[in-house]
Amino acid sequence: MKANSLLLSLILLFIFSCGQDKSCGKIVRKYISNGEYFFAMKAFGGDSESDDILGDAEVSKETYDAFDIGDEYCVD
């Protein structure tokens, strides 16, 4: 009985963890504004006929220091 319960729990955990959406993009610029750290990113997933989709993401100093321009970054 415990094995069935454990298996069911693992399956549910897998299903719900895979359902999380993440927005990913290529870092095109890094900047600091008012002591806060930001990445300006070009989003992935657009078609070739549309304009670039750009967005900014606020990050911690540790994250800011860990990534370089040109790296891929995903926002939860």
C-alpha positions as CSV (number, residue, x, y, z in Angstrom):
1,M,0.0,0.0,0.0
2,K,2.9,2.4,0.8
3,A,4.5,1.7,-2.5
4,N,1.3,2.7,-4.4
5,S,1.0,5.9,-2.4
6,L,4.6,6.7,-3.0
7,L,4.2,6.0,-6.8
8,L,1.1,8.2,-7.0
9,S,2.9,11.0,-5.1
10,L,5.9,10.9,-7.5
11,I,3.6,10.9,-10.6
12,L,1.7,13.9,-9.3
13,L,4.9,15.7,-8.4
14,F,6.2,15.1,-11.9
15,I,3.0,16.3,-13.6
16,F,2.8,19.5,-11.6
17,S,6.5,20.3,-11.8
18,C,6.4,20.0,-15.6
19,G,3.6,22.5,-15.9
20,Q,5.6,25.5,-14.8
21,D,5.9,28.1,-17.5
22,K,9.2,29.9,-17.8
23,S,10.0,32.8,-20.0
24,C,13.4,32.5,-21.5
25,G,15.5,34.9,-23.6
26,K,18.9,36.0,-24.6
27,I,20.5,38.7,-22.5
28,V,21.2,41.7,-24.8
29,R,22.1,44.2,-22.1
30,K,22.8,44.3,-18.3
31,Y,22.2,47.5,-16.3
32,I,21.9,48.8,-12.8
33,S,19.2,51.3,-11.9
34,N,18.6,52.8,-8.4
35,G,20.7,49.9,-6.9
36,E,18.6,47.2,-8.6
37,Y,20.0,44.8,-11.2
38,F,18.4,44.1,-14.5
39,F,18.8,42.1,-17.7
40,A,17.3,43.4,-20.9
41,M,16.4,40.3,-22.9
42,K,15.3,39.3,-26.4
43,A,12.5,36.6,-26.0
44,F,12.7,33.3,-27.7
45,G,9.7,31.8,-29.6
46,G,8.7,34.6,-31.9
47,D,8.4,34.0,-35.6
48,S,10.9,35.4,-38.1
49,E,8.4,37.9,-39.6
50,S,7.7,39.7,-36.3
51,D,9.8,42.3,-34.6
52,D,12.0,41.3,-31.7
53,I,10.2,41.0,-28.3
54,L,12.3,42.7,-25.7
55,G,11.7,42.7,-21.9
56,D,13.5,43.5,-18.7
57,A,14.0,41.2,-15.7
58,E,15.0,42.3,-12.3
59,V,17.6,39.9,-10.8
60,S,19.7,39.6,-7.7
61,K,23.3,40.8,-7.6
62,E,24.5,37.2,-7.5
63,T,22.5,36.4,-10.6
64,Y,23.6,39.6,-12.3
65,D,27.3,38.7,-11.8
66,A,26.8,35.0,-12.8
67,F,25.5,35.8,-16.4
68,D,27.0,37.6,-19.3
69,I,25.5,39.3,-22.3
70,G,24.6,36.7,-24.9
71,D,23.7,34.1,-22.3
72,E,20.2,32.5,-22.1
73,Y,18.3,33.4,-18.9
74,C,14.9,32.0,-17.8
75,V,12.5,33.8,-15.5
76,D,10.2,31.6,-13.4
